[in-house]
Amino acid sequence: MYALVEIGGLQFRLEEGEKIKVPKLEAAPQDTIEIDKVMLLSGEKGVVVGRPYVEGAKVKATVTDVGKDPKVIVFKFKRRTKYRRKRGHRQDFTQLAIDKIVWP
């Protein structure tokens, strides 16, 4: 059984017992959250497609970690003009453990 959900403007395919990294959410570790933007459900009962979301469907998850990804270096360069820019970026993330997918 799996669900297709929208979190932070991105779409994720989730299964029970799975751990995923999503963009930063306002939640502390060990918090339980419910994701109600479920776009598709698939399982033994068949496939349910939402327009745009499936009403009554939810995904329950637990926040396991909050942190930052490794640094990504952004280097811009133009030859023969003495133009160089070096910037670093670390993306914030929230790691979720998927507990249960609730059908409508």
RARA-V964332 format. One record per helix or strand. SS is the DSSP state (helix for helix, strand for strand). FROM is the first residue (numbers start at 1). TO is the last residue. If there is no record, write none. Layout:
ss=<SS:SS>
from=<FROM:FROM>
to=<TO:TO>
This chain:
ss=<strand:strand:strand:strand:strand:strand:strand:strand:strand:strand>
from=<2:10:19:32:38:46:58:72:83:92>
to=<7:15:23:35:43:49:68:78:89:102>
